[in-house]
Amino acid sequence: MAIRKSAEEVFVVAGARDDIIRRCQEALTAGGFSGVEANTTLYQVVGIFRSLTTWGEIIVTLLPEGTNTRVAVRRGV
């Protein structure tokens, strides 16, 4: 039986959303996620991870925080 657990973490990073969304997309691709898609309208990056024993998806949402960017990362299955 599969264990289903989702988690969310929110933090603030220095930089503009346009730069951060590109960096998030590159990081997920380099981290082994497949189907990585960036939506510049919603400022979201979605990636899918599948291995022998682990699978799920990650959704990164970017929100403006003054001159910085608030990053909300949600992991789900």
ROMARKOL-527310 format. One line per field, with one value per atom (N, C-alpha, C, O): atom name; residue number from 1; residue in three letters; z negated, y negated, x. Coordinates in steps of 0.02 Angstrom, whole numbers, plus 50000, padded with zeros to 5 digits. Each point is the difference from the previous one (the first is absolute). Example, Ala and Ser with C-alpha at 12.3 -4.5 7.8 and 13.67 -1.06 7.14 Angstrom:
<pts>
atomo	c(N:CA:C:O:N:CA:C:O)
num	c(1:1:1:1:2:2:2:2)
residuo	c(Ala:Ala:Ala:Ala:Ser:Ser:Ser:Ser)
Z	c(49610:50000:50000:49967:50069:49997:49963:49992)
Y	c(50284:49941:49940:50001:49946:49941:49945:49945)
X	c(50660:49955:50045:50052:49930:50042:49961:50025)
</pts>
This chain:
<pts>
atomo	c(N:CA:C:O:N:CA:C:O:N:CA:C:O:N:CA:C:O:N:CA:C:O:N:CA:C:O:N:CA:C:O:N:CA:C:O:N:CA:C:O:N:CA:C:O:N:CA:C:O:N:CA:C:O:N:CA:C:O:N:CA:C:O:N:CA:C:O:N:CA:C:O:N:CA:C:O:N:CA:C:O:N:CA:C:O:N:CA:C:O:N:CA:C:O:N:CA:C:O:N:CA:C:O:N:CA:C:O:N:CA:C:O:N:CA:C:O:N:CA:C:O:N:CA:C:O:N:CA:C:O:N:CA:C:O:N:CA:C:O:N:CA:C:O:N:CA:C:O:N:CA:C:O:N:CA:C:O:N:CA:C:O:N:CA:C:O:N:CA:C:O:N:CA:C:O:N:CA:C:O:N:CA:C:O:N:CA:C:O:N:CA:C:O:N:CA:C:O:N:CA:C:O:N:CA:C:O:N:CA:C:O:N:CA:C:O:N:CA:C:O:N:CA:C:O:N:CA:C:O:N:CA:C:O:N:CA:C:O:N:CA:C:O:N:CA:C:O:N:CA:C:O:N:CA:C:O:N:CA:C:O:N:CA:C:O:N:CA:C:O:N:CA:C:O:N:CA:C:O:N:CA:C:O:N:CA:C:O:N:CA:C:O:N:CA:C:O:N:CA:C:O:N:CA:C:O:N:CA:C:O:N:CA:C:O:N:CA:C:O:N:CA:C:O:N:CA:C:O:N:CA:C:O:N:CA:C:O:N:CA:C:O:N:CA:C:O)
num	c(1:1:1:1:2:2:2:2:3:3:3:3:4:4:4:4:5:5:5:5:6:6:6:6:7:7:7:7:8:8:8:8:9:9:9:9:10:10:10:10:11:11:11:11:12:12:12:12:13:13:13:13:14:14:14:14:15:15:15:15:16:16:16:16:17:17:17:17:18:18:18:18:19:19:19:19:20:20:20:20:21:21:21:21:22:22:22:22:23:23:23:23:24:24:24:24:25:25:25:25:26:26:26:26:27:27:27:27:28:28:28:28:29:29:29:29:30:30:30:30:31:31:31:31:32:32:32:32:33:33:33:33:34:34:34:34:35:35:35:35:36:36:36:36:37:37:37:37:38:38:38:38:39:39:39:39:40:40:40:40:41:41:41:41:42:42:42:42:43:43:43:43:44:44:44:44:45:45:45:45:46:46:46:46:47:47:47:47:48:48:48:48:49:49:49:49:50:50:50:50:51:51:51:51:52:52:52:52:53:53:53:53:54:54:54:54:55:55:55:55:56:56:56:56:57:57:57:57:58:58:58:58:59:59:59:59:60:60:60:60:61:61:61:61:62:62:62:62:63:63:63:63:64:64:64:64:65:65:65:65:66:66:66:66:67:67:67:67:68:68:68:68:69:69:69:69:70:70:70:70:71:71:71:71:72:72:72:72:73:73:73:73:74:74:74:74:75:75:75:75:76:76:76:76:77:77:77:77)
residuo	c(Met:Met:Met:Met:Ala:Ala:Ala:Ala:Ile:Ile:Ile:Ile:Arg:Arg:Arg:Arg:Lys:Lys:Lys:Lys:Ser:Ser:Ser:Ser:Ala:Ala:Ala:Ala:Glu:Glu:Glu:Glu:Glu:Glu:Glu:Glu:Val:Val:Val:Val:Phe:Phe:Phe:Phe:Val:Val:Val:Val:Val:Val:Val:Val:Ala:Ala:Ala:Ala:Gly:Gly:Gly:Gly:Ala:Ala:Ala:Ala:Arg:Arg:Arg:Arg:Asp:Asp:Asp:Asp:Asp:Asp:Asp:Asp:Ile:Ile:Ile:Ile:Ile:Ile:Ile:Ile:Arg:Arg:Arg:Arg:Arg:Arg:Arg:Arg:Cys:Cys:Cys:Cys:Gln:Gln:Gln:Gln:Glu:Glu:Glu:Glu:Ala:Ala:Ala:Ala:Leu:Leu:Leu:Leu:Thr:Thr:Thr:Thr:Ala:Ala:Ala:Ala:Gly:Gly:Gly:Gly:Gly:Gly:Gly:Gly:Phe:Phe:Phe:Phe:Ser:Ser:Ser:Ser:Gly:Gly:Gly:Gly:Val:Val:Val:Val:Glu:Glu:Glu:Glu:Ala:Ala:Ala:Ala:Asn:Asn:Asn:Asn:Thr:Thr:Thr:Thr:Thr:Thr:Thr:Thr:Leu:Leu:Leu:Leu:Tyr:Tyr:Tyr:Tyr:Gln:Gln:Gln:Gln:Val:Val:Val:Val:Val:Val:Val:Val:Gly:Gly:Gly:Gly:Ile:Ile:Ile:Ile:Phe:Phe:Phe:Phe:Arg:Arg:Arg:Arg:Ser:Ser:Ser:Ser:Leu:Leu:Leu:Leu:Thr:Thr:Thr:Thr:Thr:Thr:Thr:Thr:Trp:Trp:Trp:Trp:Gly:Gly:Gly:Gly:Glu:Glu:Glu:Glu:Ile:Ile:Ile:Ile:Ile:Ile:Ile:Ile:Val:Val:Val:Val:Thr:Thr:Thr:Thr:Leu:Leu:Leu:Leu:Leu:Leu:Leu:Leu:Pro:Pro:Pro:Pro:Glu:Glu:Glu:Glu:Gly:Gly:Gly:Gly:Thr:Thr:Thr:Thr:Asn:Asn:Asn:Asn:Thr:Thr:Thr:Thr:Arg:Arg:Arg:Arg:Val:Val:Val:Val:Ala:Ala:Ala:Ala:Val:Val:Val:Val:Arg:Arg:Arg:Arg:Arg:Arg:Arg:Arg:Gly:Gly:Gly:Gly:Val:Val:Val:Val)
Z	c(50000:50000:50000:49967:50070:50005:49941:49974:50005:49947:50035:50040:49944:50032:49948:49946:50071:49955:50041:50045:49939:50033:49948:49941:50082:49955:50037:50062:49900:50031:49958:49939:50096:49968:50037:50061:49901:50029:49974:49940:50106:49981:50049:50053:49929:50041:50024:49961:50104:50029:50034:50019:49987:50032:50075:50027:50007:50073:50028:49964:50100:50035:50019:50010:49996:50016:50068:50006:50044:50066:49998:50035:49924:49993:49959:50017:49930:49955:50035:49989:50053:50034:50048:50006:50027:50044:49960:50020:49924:49958:49970:49993:49988:49973:50053:49986:50075:50055:50013:50008:49993:50011:49942:50012:49927:49941:50000:49984:50033:50002:50055:49990:50068:50054:49980:50012:49958:49978:49943:49992:49970:49944:50019:49956:50108:50022:50008:50010:49985:50010:50075:50040:49979:50070:50010:49952:50110:50015:49966:49981:50011:49967:50045:50057:49918:50039:49958:49941:50090:49966:50031:50061:49897:50022:49977:49941:50106:49982:49985:49972:50046:49982:49926:49965:50012:49929:49957:49939:50093:49966:49959:49939:50096:49970:50041:50062:49904:50033:49971:49939:50105:49980:50027:50058:49900:50021:49972:49946:50090:49980:49985:50039:49906:49982:49994:49965:50069:49996:49999:50044:49905:49996:49978:49995:49992:49984:49939:50001:49946:49938:49982:49953:50082:49984:50060:50055:49936:50055:49972:49944:50096:49979:50044:50052:49926:50038:49953:49939:50088:49962:50038:50061:49902:50028:49965:49939:50098:49973:50024:50060:49894:50016:49975:49943:50101:49984:49992:50043:49902:49985:49986:49970:50050:49986:49925:49966:50009:49930:49998:49981:50039:50006:50058:50057:49930:50053:50001:50043:49911:49997:50027:50025:49969:50024:49946:49971:50016:49953:50040:50050:49927:50035:49956:49943:50085:49966:50037:50059:49906:50030:49969:49939:50103:49977:50033:50061:49898:50024:49989:49947:50103:49995:50038:50038:49952:50037:50035:50034)
Y	c(50058:49942:49938:49998:49952:49938:49955:49998:49967:49950:49933:49981:49983:49935:49946:50000:49955:49945:49939:50004:49940:49939:49952:50004:49951:49952:49934:49999:49947:49935:49960:50003:49959:49956:49934:49998:49948:49933:49963:50001:49966:49961:49942:50000:49951:49941:50001:50012:49975:49996:49932:49967:50012:49936:50009:50049:49905:50002:49992:50006:49980:49990:50068:50049:49952:50062:50029:50061:49897:50024:50039:50050:49928:50035:50064:50052:49943:50058:50056:50059:49925:50053:50039:50061:49905:50034:50045:50057:49918:50039:50061:50053:49940:50056:50055:50059:49920:50047:50038:50061:49904:50033:50047:50054:49926:50041:50065:50053:49943:50061:50047:50061:49912:50041:50034:50060:49903:50028:50050:50045:49948:50044:50065:50040:49971:50063:49999:50053:49889:49996:50002:49974:50057:50002:49957:49982:50003:49961:49932:49975:49994:49936:49946:49991:49974:49948:49937:50002:49941:49936:49961:49996:49976:49959:49928:49985:49972:49932:49956:49946:50076:49963:50009:49952:50110:50015:49999:50003:49991:50005:50064:49999:50057:50066:50044:49995:50049:50052:50067:50008:50039:50065:50053:49997:50051:50055:50065:50002:50053:50066:50042:49999:50039:50043:50071:50014:50031:50071:50041:49995:50046:50050:50065:50005:50044:50066:49999:50031:49934:50001:49932:49996:49952:49933:49967:50003:49966:49963:49945:50004:49944:49944:49940:50005:49937:49939:49944:50004:49944:49941:49940:49995:49959:49938:49942:49993:49965:49942:49938:49989:49972:49939:49940:49998:49952:49940:49940:49987:49977:49941:49941:50009:49931:49941:49985:50006:49974:49982:49939:50004:49939:49939:50008:50013:49980:50011:50072:50019:50022:50071:50043:49974:50091:50048:50049:50031:49979:50051:50064:50001:50053:50064:50049:50014:50012:50050:50066:50006:50043:50065:50051:50009:50025:50050:50066:50005:50046:50067:50042:49998:50038:50042:50064:50008:50037:50064:50010:50051)
X	c(50042:49958:50045:50051:49928:50038:49986:49944:50108:49992:49994:50043:49905:49988:50011:49970:50075:50013:50019:50041:49929:50019:50027:49983:50059:50031:50008:50002:50002:50009:50050:50000:50041:50049:50000:49997:50008:50001:50061:50014:50022:50058:50008:49968:50074:50011:50072:50046:49964:50067:50009:49951:50111:50015:49998:50027:49941:49998:49931:49950:50047:49936:49970:50035:49899:49965:50021:50005:50007:50019:50066:50007:50040:50064:49991:50028:49933:49991:49962:50016:49935:49962:50045:49993:50053:50047:50046:50014:50010:50046:49965:50030:49906:49962:49991:50007:49977:49992:50065:49999:50057:50065:50017:50027:49958:50016:49959:50027:49909:49959:50023:50002:50015:50025:50066:50009:50036:50064:49991:50041:49905:49987:49965:49984:50004:49970:49925:49970:49999:49928:49986:50039:49905:49982:49937:49967:50019:49941:49999:49947:50112:50004:49972:50022:49927:49967:49995:49982:50035:49995:49942:49994:49964:49944:50015:49993:50026:50018:49940:50007:49934:49939:49984:49984:50020:49986:50063:49995:50063:50065:50003:50013:49976:50005:50045:50002:50033:50040:49977:49996:49989:49975:50048:50020:49998:50043:49975:49970:50043:49979:50062:50048:49950:50056:49975:49951:50083:49982:50064:50043:49962:50054:49969:49939:50101:49974:49954:49947:50073:49961:49970:49961:50056:49977:49969:50028:49914:49970:49956:49974:50018:49959:50013:50032:49943:50011:50017:49988:50041:50017:49972:50005:49967:49973:50033:49994:50040:50034:49962:49993:49982:49963:50039:50023:49985:50039:49954:49958:50051:49959:50046:50053:49927:50042:50001:49949:50108:50009:50044:50059:49914:50041:50048:49979:50085:50051:50023:50040:49935:50019:49943:49950:50058:49950:49983:50045:49891:49977:49990:49965:50067:49997:49960:50018:49928:49959:50010:49983:50044:50015:49952:49998:49963:49953:50016:50008:49998:50014:49937:49969:50013:49941:50009:50048:49907:50001:49935:49991)
</pts>
